[in-house]
Amino acid sequence: MVSRIATSTLKFLAVIVDTALNLAIPPEYPMHRVAAPEESWSQNV
């Protein structure tokens, strides 16, 4: 029971951290953005 709650909390925190990183990193650095990899590749080339 405790491990299940801990796992859910860790997943929830991971989503929050991932969202915060996506908001913190500007579009000029698309290393963390997985939304449109083709765009970032074409921009880098």
Helices and strands as residue ranges (DSSP letters): H 2-24, H 37-44
